[in-house]
Amino acid sequence: MGENQRDKLKKELDILPQGTVVYKTIKGKKQPYLQWSENGKTKSRYIKVNERNEILAKVNRRKEIMQELKETKQNAEETFRTRVSAGEELFHMTEWVKKFHKRDVYASLKKYMSEDSFGKVCLLYGLRRTGKTTMLFQLVQDMSEEDRNRTVYIKAKVTDTMANFNHDLKILEEKGIRTVLIDEVTLMSDFIDSASLFSDIFAMTGMKIVLSGTDSLGFWFAMNNELYDRAYMLHTTYIPFREYQRLLGIDDIDEYIRYGGTLQAGETAFDDPDALEEDAAFRDDESLRRYIDTSVCRNIQHSLKCCENGNYFRHLRSLYEAGELTGAINRVIESMNHQFLLSVFTEKFKFHDLGSAAQQLRTQKDPEKKTDILDRIDQEAVTKKLMEMLEIRNQEDQTIGITPAHVYEIKEYLKALDLVVDCPKETVVPEGEPVEYVLFTQPGMRYCEAQTLVHVLMKDPLFSSFSEMEKDLACNKILEDVRGRMMEDMILLETSRSLPKTKRTFKLTLARSEFDMVIFNRETGSCEAYEIKHTKNIFPRQYHVLEDEEQCSLAEKKYGTITRRCVIYRGEDQTLENGIEYRNAEAFLTEKEEEKKS
């Protein structure tokens, strides 16, 4: 029944007589009276013979309307206010995930479903295209028919409220639903400040509730403010190489460097069956900007705006109100890759891949490859174009200056998103303190920035005047340099996450060089030293630091005997006569993954 029909019935009620017909015995005869209540008092009047049929008909009509409005109200109360999918509809809408392998974290999701989790909800969160919705649908497909009939899936909308969910979950509880999967829950503006409704009310009845969403920061705030210890947290943002390889069947470490970080839409459509190829996250600078803006910048700003009426903006409020926060986040993301974290805001912005590649090209021993082409490029013009593409402004272009407090808070939120992690860089210098080294969990984001630089270079007027051979040589050298440094970061990150608590890993700065990676074993008081090279070839310069006994002795004084000296590269496994090991990068990562599982 529509609103118009209900209004008509209510208007009709206004002109119908109130009350009911009762019969009183007067002088031995039953006489009809219309009886009603007025101001708490019962009143009645005799129904004359000539009006009895009319009054009786109107009273009966009033009863019919009242019953109809009552039934309408009950039906309205049982109508869901959110988008609830259940039964056969849910089974068929989730069938498309059967062809996909499962994320490693899926085992933890199944554990939550199978164990006693009374009063706790499960938070499945991470940046876009990391398999969250797929896992929810895989959960449905793995259920028995009985369990599936007691399960619903709800995809939240921006217009939804916690009141809507409270209304719907009450109905679902009465209907015997025991599992509720809520996707994109962080879209609701009042989720962060009232998330405890799910744990404190409905999970307390034994209902299993899985909350999924892309606003990782929103879940982080909810855990601190509302959920506390009443939630299992499962994060999907970080996809290590071994898992990426298993899920997508891609063994090439360079492919992971190019696209790693998301389960690539387009070729696999892992998390979005309707995604188009051009929607891949790190295919070009446009897709990169779109991904960072939607997955990172909006993620942070939406969560800050929704948490306690924006109280968590702290120092970032001025940037947000001036429209500078997106640019600031982009600047921090780029600077973290080069350990600039602060200096990038006080010095003129410079893309450091350019200078690194220029230096290497100048010092090439092969005359055919040696060139000063990058020294002759108008680097200021190139950098300006790059900043325009990445929507990053120089400090003098900003209305409001970016302070160390801004940097600190942006970095704190990027860590909460699991987009960056700290890995220490240590030194053998006695008075030296560990230096912070920031690693990206999504390598494709970093590599796409380098591709953007190449794109700008190719359009630079001065650069275009050079020969095709020189242009190709310079561009390839830039990207090769980037892949090499990214491979170092990737192996350092994955090794650190796979080690037991008795070991730790770090970069080590020596007196006149450094080890790309050291693994220190606290139990044995010994260490392993590694160089990481993005090449398939072997030559002495790759391992000269590992052979330098003076430098190695400095490391051994602090970390114990070096039990393994190894170069991780892209070629075949082998050991040289001097004892230096060469270990294939993919094989090394497999080795560490197996150690972690054991």
VEXDREN-2710 file (C-alpha; in Angstrom, 1 decimal):
% VEXDREN-2710
k/r/px/py/pz
1/MET/0.0/0.0/0.0
2/GLY/1.4/3.4/-1.0
3/GLU/1.4/6.6/1.1
4/ASN/-1.4/8.1/-0.9
5/GLN/-3.7/5.2/-0.2
6/ARG/-2.9/5.3/3.5
7/ASP/-3.6/9.0/3.6
8/LYS/-7.0/8.4/2.0
9/LEU/-7.9/5.8/4.6
10/LYS/-6.8/8.1/7.4
11/LYS/-9.0/10.9/6.0
12/GLU/-11.9/8.5/5.8
13/LEU/-11.4/7.6/9.5
14/ASP/-11.7/11.2/10.5
15/ILE/-15.4/11.4/9.2
16/LEU/-16.4/7.9/10.6
17/PRO/-18.0/7.7/14.0
18/GLN/-15.6/6.6/16.8
19/GLY/-16.4/3.8/19.2
20/THR/-18.2/0.5/19.0
21/VAL/-21.8/-0.7/19.1
22/VAL/-22.9/-2.2/22.4
23/TYR/-26.3/-3.4/23.4
24/LYS/-28.1/-2.5/26.7
25/THR/-31.2/-4.2/28.0
26/ILE/-33.9/-1.5/28.5
27/LYS/-37.3/-2.7/29.8
28/GLY/-36.5/-6.2/28.8
29/LYS/-35.4/-5.3/25.2
30/LYS/-31.9/-5.0/23.8
31/GLN/-31.2/-1.6/22.4
32/PRO/-28.1/-0.5/20.4
33/TYR/-25.8/2.2/21.7
34/LEU/-22.7/3.8/20.2
35/GLN/-20.1/3.8/23.0
36/TRP/-16.7/5.6/22.9
37/SER/-14.1/7.1/25.3
38/GLU/-13.6/10.8/25.6
39/ASN/-11.1/12.5/28.0
40/GLY/-10.8/9.2/30.0
41/LYS/-14.5/8.9/30.4
42/THR/-16.8/6.4/28.7
43/LYS/-19.7/7.9/26.9
44/SER/-22.6/6.5/24.9
45/ARG/-25.7/7.5/22.9
46/TYR/-28.7/5.7/21.8
47/ILE/-28.9/4.8/18.1
48/LYS/-32.2/5.6/16.7
49/VAL/-34.1/3.1/14.6
50/ASN/-33.8/5.2/11.4
51/GLU/-30.0/5.5/11.7
52/ARG/-29.1/2.0/12.8
53/ASN/-28.2/0.6/9.4
54/GLU/-26.0/3.6/8.6
55/ILE/-24.2/3.7/12.0
56/LEU/-23.6/0.0/12.0
57/ALA/-22.1/0.1/8.5
58/LYS/-19.9/3.0/9.4
59/VAL/-18.6/1.3/12.6
60/ASN/-17.9/-1.8/10.6
61/ARG/-16.1/0.2/8.0
62/ARG/-14.0/1.9/10.7
63/LYS/-12.9/-1.6/12.0
64/GLU/-12.0/-2.6/8.5
65/ILE/-9.8/0.5/8.0
66/MET/-8.1/0.1/11.4
67/GLN/-7.3/-3.5/10.6
68/GLU/-5.9/-2.6/7.2
69/LEU/-3.7/0.2/8.6
70/LYS/-2.5/-2.1/11.3
71/GLU/-1.5/-4.8/8.8
72/THR/0.2/-2.2/6.6
73/LYS/2.2/-0.9/9.6
74/GLN/3.4/-4.5/10.4
75/ASN/4.4/-5.1/6.8
76/ALA/6.2/-1.8/6.7
77/GLU/8.1/-2.7/9.9
78/GLU/9.2/-6.0/8.3
79/THR/10.4/-4.3/5.1
80/PHE/14.2/-4.1/5.1
81/ARG/15.7/-0.6/4.9
82/THR/19.1/-1.9/3.6
83/ARG/19.9/-4.0/0.5
84/VAL/19.6/-7.5/1.9
85/SER/20.4/-10.6/-0.2
86/ALA/19.6/-14.1/0.9
87/GLY/18.6/-17.6/-0.1
88/GLU/18.8/-18.6/-3.8
89/GLU/19.5/-15.0/-4.8
90/LEU/22.6/-14.9/-2.6
91/PHE/23.8/-18.3/-3.8
92/HIS/23.6/-17.3/-7.5
93/MET/25.1/-13.9/-7.1
94/THR/28.2/-15.4/-5.4
95/GLU/28.8/-18.2/-7.9
96/TRP/31.3/-16.2/-10.0
97/VAL/34.0/-16.5/-7.3
98/LYS/34.3/-20.3/-7.6
99/LYS/37.1/-20.0/-10.2
100/PHE/39.4/-18.0/-7.9
101/HIS/41.9/-19.2/-5.4
102/LYS/41.6/-18.0/-1.8
103/ARG/43.7/-15.4/-0.1
104/ASP/45.9/-16.5/2.8
105/VAL/43.8/-14.5/5.2
106/TYR/40.7/-16.5/4.2
107/ALA/41.8/-19.2/6.7
108/SER/41.5/-16.7/9.5
109/LEU/38.0/-15.7/8.3
110/LYS/37.0/-19.4/8.4
111/LYS/38.4/-19.7/11.8
112/TYR/36.2/-16.8/13.1
113/MET/33.2/-18.5/11.6
114/SER/33.9/-21.9/13.1
115/GLU/35.0/-20.9/16.6
116/ASP/33.1/-19.5/19.6
117/SER/33.3/-15.8/19.0
118/PHE/30.5/-14.7/21.3
119/GLY/30.2/-10.9/21.5
120/LYS/32.9/-10.3/18.8
121/VAL/32.6/-9.2/15.1
122/CYS/35.1/-9.8/12.3
123/LEU/36.6/-6.8/10.5
124/LEU/37.8/-7.6/7.0
125/TYR/39.3/-4.4/5.6
126/GLY/41.9/-3.1/3.2
127/LEU/42.4/-0.9/0.2
128/ARG/40.4/-1.4/-3.0
129/ARG/40.9/-4.5/-5.2
130/THR/42.5/-6.7/-2.5
131/GLY/39.8/-9.4/-2.5
132/LYS/37.5/-8.5/0.3
133/THR/34.2/-9.0/-1.5
134/THR/35.5/-12.1/-3.1
135/MET/36.2/-13.6/0.3
136/LEU/32.8/-12.8/1.6
137/PHE/31.3/-14.6/-1.5
138/GLN/33.7/-17.5/-1.2
139/LEU/32.4/-17.9/2.4
140/VAL/28.9/-18.2/1.1
141/GLN/29.8/-20.7/-1.5
142/ASP/31.6/-22.9/1.1
143/MET/28.6/-23.0/3.4
144/SER/26.3/-26.0/3.7
145/GLU/22.8/-25.3/2.4
146/GLU/21.5/-25.2/6.0
147/ASP/24.0/-22.5/7.0
148/ARG/23.5/-20.6/3.8
149/ASN/19.8/-20.4/4.5
150/ARG/20.6/-18.6/7.7
151/THR/23.0/-16.2/6.1
152/VAL/22.4/-12.8/4.5
153/TYR/24.7/-10.4/2.6
154/ILE/24.1/-6.6/2.8
155/LYS/26.0/-4.1/0.7
156/ALA/25.9/-0.8/2.5
157/LYS/25.1/2.6/0.8
158/VAL/26.2/6.1/1.6
159/THR/22.6/6.9/2.6
160/ASP/22.4/4.0/5.1
161/THR/22.5/4.7/8.8
162/MET/23.1/2.6/11.9
163/ALA/19.4/3.0/12.7
164/ASN/18.7/1.2/9.4
165/PHE/20.9/-1.6/10.3
166/ASN/19.5/-1.8/13.8
167/HIS/16.0/-2.1/12.3
168/ASP/17.0/-4.8/9.8
169/LEU/19.2/-6.9/12.2
170/LYS/16.3/-7.1/14.6
171/ILE/14.1/-8.5/11.9
172/LEU/16.8/-10.9/10.7
173/GLU/17.4/-12.1/14.3
174/GLU/13.7/-12.9/14.6
175/LYS/13.8/-14.8/11.3
176/GLY/16.6/-17.0/12.6
177/ILE/19.5/-15.5/10.6
178/ARG/22.8/-16.4/12.3
179/THR/25.4/-14.9/9.9
180/VAL/25.4/-11.4/8.5
181/LEU/28.0/-10.3/6.0
182/ILE/28.0/-6.5/5.6
183/ASP/30.1/-5.0/2.7
184/GLU/31.3/-1.4/2.4
185/VAL/30.1/-0.7/5.9
186/THR/32.5/2.3/6.3
187/LEU/30.4/4.2/3.7
188/MET/28.0/5.1/6.5
189/SER/28.8/8.4/8.1
190/ASP/27.9/7.2/11.6
191/PHE/29.6/3.8/11.5
192/ILE/32.8/4.8/13.4
193/ASP/30.9/6.5/16.3
194/SER/28.3/3.7/16.7
195/ALA/30.1/0.5/15.5
196/SER/29.6/-1.2/18.9
197/LEU/26.0/-1.8/18.0
198/PHE/27.1/-4.8/16.0
199/SER/29.3/-6.3/18.8
200/ASP/27.4/-5.3/21.9
201/ILE/23.9/-6.1/20.8
202/PHE/23.8/-8.6/18.0
203/ALA/27.0/-10.5/18.3
204/MET/26.1/-11.0/22.0
205/THR/23.2/-13.2/20.8
206/GLY/25.6/-15.5/19.0
207/MET/25.1/-13.9/15.6
208/LYS/28.3/-14.0/13.4
209/ILE/28.9/-10.6/11.9
210/VAL/31.6/-9.9/9.3
211/LEU/32.1/-6.2/8.5
212/SER/34.0/-5.4/5.3
213/GLY/35.1/-2.1/3.8
214/THR/37.8/-0.1/2.0
215/ASP/38.1/2.7/4.6
216/SER/40.8/1.0/6.6
217/LEU/41.3/4.1/8.7
218/GLY/37.6/4.0/9.6
219/PHE/38.0/0.5/11.1
220/TRP/41.2/1.7/12.9
221/PHE/39.2/4.5/14.5
222/ALA/36.3/2.2/15.3
223/MET/38.7/-0.2/17.1
224/ASN/40.1/2.6/19.2
225/ASN/36.8/4.3/20.0
226/GLU/34.0/1.7/19.9
227/LEU/35.0/-1.9/19.4
228/TYR/38.1/-2.2/21.5
229/ASP/38.8/-5.9/22.1
230/ARG/35.5/-7.0/20.6
231/ALA/36.7/-7.6/17.0
232/TYR/38.9/-9.8/15.0
233/MET/40.9/-7.7/12.5
234/LEU/41.8/-9.2/9.1
235/HIS/43.7/-6.9/6.8
236/THR/43.9/-7.5/3.1
237/THR/46.1/-4.6/1.8
238/TYR/49.4/-6.4/1.8
239/ILE/49.7/-9.1/-0.8
240/PRO/53.2/-10.6/-0.7
241/PHE/54.9/-12.0/-3.8
242/ARG/54.3/-15.6/-3.0
243/GLU/50.6/-15.1/-2.5
244/TYR/50.4/-12.9/-5.6
245/GLN/52.1/-15.7/-7.5
246/ARG/49.7/-18.4/-6.2
247/LEU/46.6/-16.4/-6.8
248/LEU/47.4/-15.1/-10.3
249/GLY/49.8/-17.7/-11.6
250/ILE/52.5/-15.0/-12.3
251/ASP/56.1/-16.1/-11.5
252/ASP/57.9/-13.1/-12.8
253/ILE/59.1/-10.9/-10.0
254/ASP/59.1/-7.9/-12.4
255/GLU/55.4/-8.4/-13.0
256/TYR/54.9/-8.1/-9.3
257/ILE/56.9/-5.0/-9.2
258/ARG/54.8/-3.5/-12.0
259/TYR/51.4/-4.4/-10.6
260/GLY/51.8/-5.7/-7.1
261/GLY/49.5/-4.3/-4.5
262/THR/46.2/-5.2/-6.0
263/LEU/44.7/-8.3/-7.5
264/GLN/44.9/-6.7/-10.9
265/ALA/41.6/-5.8/-12.4
266/GLY/41.4/-6.3/-16.1
267/GLU/43.4/-9.5/-16.6
268/THR/41.9/-11.2/-13.5
269/ALA/39.0/-9.1/-12.3
270/PHE/39.6/-10.7/-8.9
271/ASP/37.5/-8.3/-6.8
272/ASP/35.3/-6.8/-9.5
273/PRO/33.7/-9.0/-12.2
274/ASP/32.5/-5.9/-14.0
275/ALA/35.9/-4.1/-14.1
276/LEU/37.2/-3.0/-17.5
277/GLU/40.8/-3.5/-18.5
278/GLU/41.5/0.2/-18.4
279/ASP/40.4/0.2/-14.8
280/ALA/43.5/-1.6/-13.7
281/ALA/45.0/0.3/-10.7
282/PHE/48.6/0.8/-11.8
283/ARG/48.4/0.7/-15.6
284/ASP/49.2/4.4/-16.2
285/ASP/49.5/7.7/-14.4
286/GLU/45.8/8.4/-14.7
287/SER/44.8/5.1/-13.1
288/LEU/47.5/5.7/-10.4
289/ARG/46.1/9.1/-9.5
290/ARG/42.6/7.7/-9.5
291/TYR/43.6/4.8/-7.3
292/ILE/45.5/7.0/-4.8
293/ASP/42.8/9.6/-4.7
294/THR/39.9/7.1/-4.2
295/SER/41.7/4.4/-2.2
296/VAL/44.1/6.5/0.0
297/CYS/43.2/10.2/0.0
298/ARG/39.4/9.8/0.2
299/ASN/39.8/6.9/2.6
300/ILE/41.7/9.1/5.0
301/GLN/39.6/12.2/4.6
302/HIS/36.2/10.4/4.8
303/SER/37.3/8.6/8.0
304/LEU/38.6/11.8/9.6
305/LYS/35.4/13.6/8.7
306/CYS/33.1/10.9/10.1
307/CYS/35.0/10.2/13.4
308/GLU/33.7/12.3/16.3
309/ASN/32.6/15.1/14.1
310/GLY/36.0/15.6/12.6
311/ASN/37.9/15.9/15.9
312/TYR/40.7/13.6/14.5
313/PHE/41.7/16.0/11.8
314/ARG/44.1/17.5/14.3
315/HIS/46.7/19.6/12.4
316/LEU/45.4/18.4/9.1
317/ARG/42.1/20.3/9.4
318/SER/43.6/23.5/7.9
319/LEU/45.0/21.5/4.9
320/TYR/41.6/19.8/4.4
321/GLU/39.6/23.1/4.5
322/ALA/42.1/24.7/2.1
323/GLY/41.8/21.8/-0.4
324/GLU/45.5/21.0/0.2
325/LEU/45.2/17.6/1.9
326/THR/45.1/15.5/-1.2
327/GLY/48.3/17.1/-2.5
328/ALA/50.0/16.7/0.9
329/ILE/49.1/13.0/1.0
330/ASN/50.5/12.5/-2.5
331/ARG/53.7/14.3/-1.5
332/VAL/54.2/12.1/1.6
333/ILE/53.6/9.0/-0.4
334/GLU/56.3/9.9/-3.0
335/SER/58.7/11.2/-0.3
336/MET/58.4/8.0/1.7
337/ASN/59.9/6.0/-1.1
338/HIS/63.0/8.1/-0.8
339/GLN/63.2/8.5/2.9
340/PHE/62.6/12.2/2.7
341/LEU/59.7/12.4/5.1
342/LEU/60.6/15.9/6.2
343/SER/63.2/17.4/3.9
344/VAL/61.0/17.1/0.8
345/PHE/58.7/19.8/2.3
346/THR/61.5/22.2/3.1
347/GLU/63.4/21.8/-0.2
348/LYS/62.1/22.2/-3.7
349/PHE/60.5/19.0/-4.9
350/LYS/62.8/16.7/-6.8
351/PHE/62.1/13.3/-8.3
352/HIS/65.2/11.4/-7.2
353/ASP/65.0/8.6/-9.8
354/LEU/66.1/11.1/-12.4
355/GLY/69.3/12.0/-10.7
356/SER/70.2/8.4/-9.8
357/ALA/69.7/7.3/-13.4
358/ALA/71.7/10.2/-14.7
359/GLN/74.7/9.4/-12.5
360/GLN/74.7/5.7/-13.6
361/LEU/74.5/6.5/-17.3
362/ARG/77.5/8.9/-17.0
363/THR/79.6/6.2/-15.4
364/GLN/78.8/3.3/-17.7
365/LYS/81.9/1.5/-18.9
366/ASP/80.3/0.4/-22.2
367/PRO/80.9/3.4/-24.6
368/GLU/77.7/2.6/-26.4
369/LYS/75.7/2.9/-23.2
370/LYS/77.6/5.9/-21.7
371/THR/75.7/9.1/-22.2
372/ASP/75.1/12.4/-20.4
373/ILE/71.6/12.7/-21.9
374/LEU/69.9/13.1/-18.6
375/ASP/72.3/16.0/-17.7
376/ARG/71.1/17.8/-20.8
377/ILE/67.4/17.4/-20.0
378/ASP/65.5/20.4/-18.7
379/GLN/64.9/18.8/-15.3
380/GLU/63.0/21.7/-13.9
381/ALA/60.5/21.5/-16.8
382/VAL/60.3/17.8/-16.5
383/THR/59.7/17.9/-12.7
384/LYS/57.0/20.6/-13.1
385/LYS/55.1/18.3/-15.5
386/LEU/55.5/15.4/-13.2
387/MET/54.1/17.4/-10.3
388/GLU/51.2/18.5/-12.4
389/MET/50.4/14.9/-13.2
390/LEU/50.6/13.8/-9.6
391/GLU/48.8/16.9/-8.3
392/ILE/51.7/17.8/-6.1
393/ARG/52.5/21.4/-5.4
394/ASN/55.8/23.0/-4.5
395/GLN/55.8/24.6/-1.1
396/GLU/55.8/28.1/-2.6
397/ASP/52.6/27.2/-4.5
398/GLN/50.7/26.1/-1.4
399/THR/48.3/28.4/0.4
400/ILE/49.2/26.7/3.7
401/GLY/52.7/25.4/4.4
402/ILE/53.1/21.7/5.3
403/THR/54.7/21.3/8.7
404/PRO/56.5/18.4/10.4
405/ALA/53.2/17.8/12.3
406/HIS/51.4/17.4/9.1
407/VAL/53.9/14.9/7.8
408/TYR/53.8/12.9/11.1
409/GLU/50.0/12.7/11.1
410/ILE/49.7/11.7/7.4
411/LYS/52.3/9.1/7.9
412/GLU/50.5/7.8/11.0
413/TYR/47.3/7.3/9.0
414/LEU/49.2/5.7/6.0
415/LYS/50.5/3.2/8.5
416/ALA/47.0/2.5/9.8
417/LEU/46.1/1.8/6.2
418/ASP/48.9/-0.7/6.1
419/LEU/50.2/1.1/3.0
420/VAL/53.6/1.8/4.5
421/VAL/55.6/0.0/7.2
422/ASP/58.8/0.9/9.1
423/CYS/61.8/-1.2/8.6
424/PRO/64.9/0.0/10.5
425/LYS/68.2/1.0/8.9
426/GLU/71.0/0.5/11.3
427/THR/74.7/1.6/11.4
428/VAL/77.9/0.2/12.8
429/VAL/79.1/3.6/13.8
430/PRO/79.2/3.6/17.6
431/GLU/77.2/6.8/18.2
432/GLY/74.8/6.0/15.3
433/GLU/71.2/5.4/16.0
434/PRO/68.8/3.3/13.9
435/VAL/67.5/5.3/10.9
436/GLU/63.9/5.0/9.9
437/TYR/63.4/3.2/6.5
438/VAL/59.9/3.2/5.1
439/LEU/58.7/0.3/2.8
440/PHE/55.7/0.3/0.6
441/THR/53.3/-2.6/0.7
442/GLN/52.0/-1.9/-2.8
443/PRO/55.0/-1.8/-5.2
444/GLY/52.9/-1.2/-8.3
445/MET/52.0/2.3/-6.9
446/ARG/55.7/3.2/-6.7
447/TYR/56.6/1.8/-10.1
448/CYS/53.8/3.6/-11.8
449/GLU/55.2/6.9/-10.6
450/ALA/58.4/6.0/-12.4
451/GLN/56.5/5.2/-15.5
452/THR/54.9/8.6/-15.2
453/LEU/58.4/10.2/-15.1
454/VAL/59.3/8.4/-18.3
455/HIS/56.0/9.6/-19.9
456/VAL/57.0/13.2/-19.0
457/LEU/60.5/12.8/-20.3
458/MET/59.3/11.5/-23.7
459/LYS/57.2/14.6/-24.1
460/ASP/59.9/17.1/-23.1
461/PRO/60.8/19.2/-26.1
462/LEU/64.6/19.1/-25.5
463/PHE/64.5/15.3/-24.8
464/SER/62.5/14.8/-28.1
465/SER/65.3/16.3/-30.0
466/PHE/67.7/13.5/-29.1
467/SER/68.1/10.2/-31.1
468/GLU/65.6/7.4/-30.5
469/MET/68.5/5.2/-29.2
470/GLU/69.5/7.8/-26.6
471/LYS/65.9/8.2/-25.5
472/ASP/65.3/4.5/-25.2
473/LEU/68.6/4.0/-23.3
474/ALA/67.8/6.7/-20.8
475/CYS/64.2/5.7/-20.2
476/ASN/65.1/2.0/-19.8
477/LYS/67.9/2.9/-17.4
478/ILE/65.5/4.9/-15.2
479/LEU/63.1/2.0/-15.0
480/GLU/65.8/-0.6/-14.5
481/ASP/67.1/1.5/-11.6
482/VAL/63.7/1.8/-10.1
483/ARG/63.0/-2.0/-10.4
484/GLY/66.3/-2.7/-8.7
485/ARG/65.6/-0.6/-5.7
486/MET/62.0/-1.8/-5.5
487/MET/63.3/-5.4/-5.5
488/GLU/65.5/-4.5/-2.5
489/ASP/62.5/-3.1/-0.6
490/MET/60.2/-6.0/-1.5
491/ILE/62.7/-8.6/-0.3
492/LEU/63.4/-6.7/2.9
493/LEU/59.7/-6.3/3.6
494/GLU/58.7/-9.9/2.9
495/THR/61.7/-11.2/4.9
496/SER/61.0/-9.1/7.9
497/ARG/57.4/-10.3/7.9
498/SER/58.3/-13.9/7.6
499/LEU/60.9/-14.1/10.4
500/PRO/60.3/-15.6/13.8
501/LYS/60.6/-13.3/16.9
502/THR/64.1/-14.6/17.5
503/LYS/65.3/-12.9/14.3
504/ARG/65.1/-9.4/12.9
505/THR/66.2/-7.9/9.6
506/PHE/67.4/-4.4/8.5
507/LYS/69.6/-2.5/6.1
508/LEU/73.1/-1.9/7.6
509/THR/75.2/1.1/6.9
510/LEU/79.0/0.4/7.2
511/ALA/81.9/2.8/7.3
512/ARG/82.1/3.2/3.5
513/SER/79.4/1.0/2.1
514/GLU/76.3/-0.9/3.2
515/PHE/74.6/-4.3/3.2
516/ASP/71.3/-4.3/1.4
517/MET/70.0/-6.7/4.1
518/VAL/71.1/-8.3/7.3
519/ILE/69.3/-11.0/9.2
520/PHE/70.3/-11.0/12.9
521/ASN/69.7/-14.1/15.0
522/ARG/69.3/-13.2/18.7
523/GLU/69.5/-16.8/19.9
524/THR/72.8/-17.7/18.2
525/GLY/74.3/-14.2/18.2
526/SER/75.1/-14.5/14.5
527/CYS/74.0/-12.8/11.3
528/GLU/73.6/-13.3/7.6
529/ALA/74.6/-10.6/5.1
530/TYR/72.9/-10.0/1.7
531/GLU/73.3/-8.0/-1.4
532/ILE/70.2/-7.7/-3.7
533/LYS/70.7/-7.1/-7.4
534/HIS/68.1/-6.8/-10.1
535/THR/70.1/-8.8/-12.7
536/LYS/70.5/-12.3/-14.1
537/ASN/74.3/-11.9/-14.5
538/ILE/77.1/-12.5/-12.1
539/PHE/80.2/-10.2/-11.8
540/PRO/82.5/-9.3/-8.9
541/ARG/81.3/-5.8/-8.2
542/GLN/78.0/-7.3/-7.0
543/TYR/79.6/-9.0/-4.0
544/HIS/82.7/-6.8/-3.3
545/VAL/81.2/-5.7/0.1
546/LEU/80.6/-9.3/1.1
547/GLU/84.3/-10.0/0.5
548/ASP/85.6/-6.8/2.2
549/GLU/86.9/-8.3/5.5
550/GLU/87.4/-4.9/7.0
551/GLN/83.8/-3.9/6.5
552/CYS/82.5/-7.4/7.4
553/SER/84.5/-7.3/10.7
554/LEU/82.7/-4.1/11.7
555/ALA/79.4/-5.9/11.3
556/GLU/80.6/-9.0/13.2
557/LYS/81.6/-6.9/16.2
558/LYS/78.1/-5.8/16.6
559/TYR/76.0/-8.7/15.3
560/GLY/78.2/-11.7/15.6
561/THR/79.7/-14.1/13.1
562/ILE/78.4/-13.7/9.5
563/THR/77.2/-17.3/8.8
564/ARG/76.0/-16.6/5.3
565/ARG/77.1/-14.2/2.5
566/CYS/74.6/-14.2/-0.3
567/VAL/73.6/-12.2/-3.4
568/ILE/69.9/-12.4/-4.2
569/TYR/69.4/-11.9/-7.9
570/ARG/67.2/-13.1/-10.8
571/GLY/69.4/-15.8/-12.1
572/GLU/69.9/-19.5/-11.2
573/ASP/71.1/-20.7/-7.7
574/GLN/74.8/-21.3/-7.4
575/THR/77.8/-21.0/-5.1
576/LEU/81.1/-19.4/-6.1
577/GLU/84.5/-20.7/-5.2
578/ASN/84.9/-18.0/-2.7
579/GLY/81.8/-19.2/-0.8
580/ILE/79.5/-16.4/-1.9
581/GLU/76.0/-17.8/-2.6
582/TYR/73.9/-16.6/-5.4
583/ARG/70.2/-17.2/-4.7
584/ASN/67.3/-16.8/-7.1
585/ALA/64.9/-14.1/-5.8
586/GLU/61.8/-16.1/-6.3
587/ALA/63.3/-19.2/-4.7
588/PHE/64.6/-17.1/-1.7
589/LEU/61.1/-15.8/-1.1
590/THR/59.7/-19.3/-1.3
591/GLU/62.2/-20.4/1.2
592/LYS/61.2/-17.7/3.7
593/GLU/57.5/-18.4/3.2
594/GLU/58.1/-22.1/4.0
595/GLU/60.1/-21.1/7.1
596/LYS/57.3/-18.9/8.2
597/LYS/54.7/-21.7/7.9
598/SER/57.0/-24.2/9.7
END
